[in-house]
Amino acid sequence: MSIAERLKDAKLLYDQQRFEGALLSVVVAASATSRIRFPRGSGNKNGDREAFEAFLDAEFSKIGPCPLAYNGQTYSLEQFLYKWIRCQLAHEGAIPFDIVFRCPEDPMSAEISWGCSGPAQVTMDHTMILLIAHAVASAPENACVPDELRQSFRPETVS
């Protein structure tokens, strides 16, 4: 399957409110795109983690640093997505129980937050999936992604 096919799957799953499946398809597409941008043997981005994080860091540079505290450590957004989302979905089949999805109040927001009271949990807006998908679909390496599909990941176009 191509990256465009992964993005189509993500869109179908997202529209059916199958958010973990959509997220899995999106992070697989991000991993594949990172390997196009940083092929094995291309300097210090030889590992999958390094390539994935470098790709998302470059694509998310406009939103600035986003440190997240989780499991007693602080992660960048890219590190968190790799370790606790991509790896957990790919290797364990599910994200940890204390990472939950929610529907954002503002469809133009994409937020990850953690609770300060009660049981510690990380809450991820559904629109984070769209943010990652749009970054992947808009990457220069993915010029073959149809414009209609690329635009379908913009939050204002999602019903």
N, C-alpha and C positions, 0 to 999 in steps of 0.2 A: 504494500500500500504506500502511496505517496503522502507527503506532508499535507497536500491539499485534501486528500481523502480522510486523513486523521482530523483535519479541521472540520470537514463536512460531518463526520461522525460526532465531533464535539458539539456542533451546532444542533444536530438532531437530538442528542441527549440533553443538552441544555434546555431546549424548547419543551422537552418532556419532563423537565424538572428532575432529571437524573444527574445531579450535580457532581457526585463523585466520579461517575463514568465520564462525564464531560471533562472534568479536571484531568483524569487519567489520559484521555486522548490529547488534551492540550499540552500536558507536560511531555508526552511522548513526541509530539510535534516540535516542542521546544528543544528537546534533546537531539532530535534529528537535525534540526536547523543549526544547533550549536556545533554539531560535527561537520556540517558543510562549512561553517565559518572558521572553525578551528579543527582541521583534520588532524588525525593522529600524526605525531612527529612534527607538529608546528610549534616548537618552542615549549613554553611552560604550560600549555593547555592540553597536555597529552591525555590526561584522565577525563572520564566522563563528567565527574563533578566539576573539575576546573573549567571545562568547556561550557557546561550548562550555566554555571554561575557567572562566567565572563560574558556569555551571550545576554543573559537577563540583566546583568549589571549595566551593560552598554545600552540595552533597549529601555531600561527603566531610569536611566540617568537624569531624565527630565523631572522625575518626581523626587529626587534627592534620596539621602540615606533614610532607611526605615528599619531601625534596630528593633528586634522582637525578643522579649524574654520568654523562654520556654524551657521547662525541665531544668531549671537552675542555671541556664546558660543564656547568653545573648547572641543572637544570630542576625546577620543581614537578611533582608527579604529573600535574596537569592539563595543563601545558605538554608534558610528555613524551608523554602519551596523544594529544594533538592532533597534534604535529609528527611523532613517530616511529611512531605506530600509525595513527591516523585518516588523516592525509595520505598516508603511505606506502601503506597498503592501497587508498585511493581513487584515488590518482594513479599509483602504480607497480605495483599489483596484488599486492604482497607486503611484508612487514615486512623491515627490514634483516637480513642474515644473522647478525649478532652479537646479535640479540634472539631468545631461544629460550624455548620453553614447557617446563614440567616439571610432573609430577604431584606435588602437595604431599604431604608425609608426614602432615600433619594436615589433613583435609578442611575444617576450620574456619579455616584460615589463608589469607591472600591476600597474597603477598609478591612484591616486585620487588627483586632484588639484583644486584649486579655483582661479577664476579670480581676478586680482588686478585692472583691468581697466574695465570700463563699468559696466553693471549690474552684481551683485554678483551671481555666479553660481558655483556649484561643478561639475567637469567633471570627469567621471569615465570611465577608459578603459574597454572595453569588457572583457579583460583578467582577470579582478578582479573576474569575475564569475568563470573562470577556477581555479584561485587560491583558492577560497573558496571551490569549488567542489573537488579539489584535496586534500585539508586538510580534508574534510569530508570523502572522499573515502579512504584515507590513515590512518584514525584513527584506532587504534587497536580494538575499539568497532565494527568496520565495516569490520572485516576480511572476512565476507561473500560476500562482493562486489567483483565481478569477476575482476581479474587482467586486463583483456582487457578493461573493463570500467574504472577502476582506471587510467590506462595509457592514455586513450582517453582524459583526462583532462589536460595532460601535454601540455603546449602551443606549443612546437615544433611538436606535433603530430596533431595539428589542422590545417586544410587547410584554 
